[in-house]
Amino acid sequence: MSTNLQVAQAFAAHKTAKSGNAHTNGAEYKLHQSAIATHESAARVSFNWCGFYTVTTAKHLNDIAKALNSKTRFNYAQARDAGATIGYFEYGAPGSSYSSILRPGPSW
């Protein structure tokens, strides 16, 4: 059985792995069946909070960023308060960046 960090490392290496409620097919990283990260290109990963602004989701996203050697760090409270739902980060090059795409929630 793998650890969550090992699943993140497998995702970074485009390999499959599973640990508890986290798994990857190498292209997509799922937590509780929700795709929280997807490889978009050789140096770009998109992320999605999937409405779960939790310590657990932030920990998995931070493990993914760490496995990709990115300096990006995720904070669930900041993302929740900013209304960030999806975005992307780039890695592997000097000056790697993080961009959050704000998407408003449904109108009630």
N, C-alpha and C positions, 0 to 999 in steps of 0.2 A: 504494500500500500504506500502511496506517495504522500508527501506533505503538500500543503497548498503552494508553498514556494516552488516545489518540484513541478507541480502542474503549471505554474507560471513560467518556469524555465523551459518546460516542454513546449508551451505555447510560443515562447520566444524562438525556439528552435524548429517550429513548424512540425512538432511531433504530437502524438496522442498521449494522454495521461488522465488519471482520475484520482480524486481524493475526496471522500465524503460527498458533499453536494457540489463540488467543483469538478469540471472536466473540460478537456479541450480535444479537438480533432486536429489541432495544429493551425487551423485558420481562424477558429472562433473559440473564445473562452466563455464557458457558461457557468453561472452560479445559480443554483435552484432552477434550472431550465431557462434562465434568462441570459441572453447573450450580452455580457457586460464589456467585452472587448473583441475586436475583429481586425485582422491584418488588412489594411487597405492597399498598401504597397510595400516595397522592400524596406522602407524606413518610416512608415506611418501606420499608426494604430488608432482606430476610432474607439471611443468608449461610450457607454450608455449606463446611466445610473438605474434605469428601468423602474424609476419611482422609489427605489430603496436607498434612501439617504441614511445609511447605517454605518456603524464602525466596521462591520463585517465586509460590506461592499467596498469601503475605502481601503481596508486591509488587502483585499484581493487585488484591487487596482494598483495599490502601492507595490505589491509583490510583482505584478506584471511589469510595472515601470522599472523596478529594481532589476528584474531578469533581463530587461532590454537595455540596461545600463543608462537609463534616462534619469535625469535629475528631477523630473516631474514628480510632484507629491500631491496626493489627493486628500482632501479634508471634507468629510460628509456635511458638516454644519455650514461651511462656507459655500459648498455647492448648493445645498438646500436653500440657504438664505438668498443666494444669487439667482435661484430659479434655473440653474444649469441642469440640463437633462442629458444632452449628448455633446460630444466634442471629439477632439483628436489630439494626439501628441506625436511629435516626430522625435526620432532617436538616432543615435549612431554618428552624428556629425557635430562638430563644434557649434555651440550656440543652439543646441536642440531646443525646441520650443513646445509650449503647451497652449492650446487654444480651446476655450470653452464656447460652445455654440449655445446660446440661450434660446430655449423654446418655451413659449408660454404654455401653461397648463390649460386644460379645457375650461371653457366659460361655463359658469354655473348659473 
